């Protein structure tokens, strides 16, 4: 039986869609932790541009030419190296480091109507809410009443949104 590298040959583990997903998630995690807005914008721009590209990124980096990637808007040395790493491994060390720092599940909170960046940050930092399940339990226990900045209408909107998502 052949090993996975032989089965896939020289093809990359990831394609453009996976690179877009990882870069967009990095942007969201950076934004969530209040990182440099220019850095967030670079990751978002790179993800959006790659999403529209008809050419596979793997063709651009054939032969290890990362400089081709740096011609993509928003892609500098750091992001181009991460793209190559994502293509080869399906992830990047930087992405995994961010996921260790901030659980990716906190991004689910943005699916709830009435929860923006500041509220999501507060729920995570002040109350340990890391997922929709955590938020649902918190809301059912009237924990939302203790979240600063949330009025009665916002709490109702959040509870209704959670019910629709369930």
Secondary structure, DSSP 8 states (H G I E B T S, - for coil): ---HHHHHTT--S--HHHHHHHHHHHHHHHHHTT--HHHHHHHHHHHHHHHH--S-HHHHTTTS-HHHHTTSTT--HHHHHHHHHHHHHSS-HHHHHHHHHS-GGGGGGGGSTT--HHHHHHHHHHH---SHHHHHHHHHTTGGGGSTT--HHHHHHHHHHHHHH-
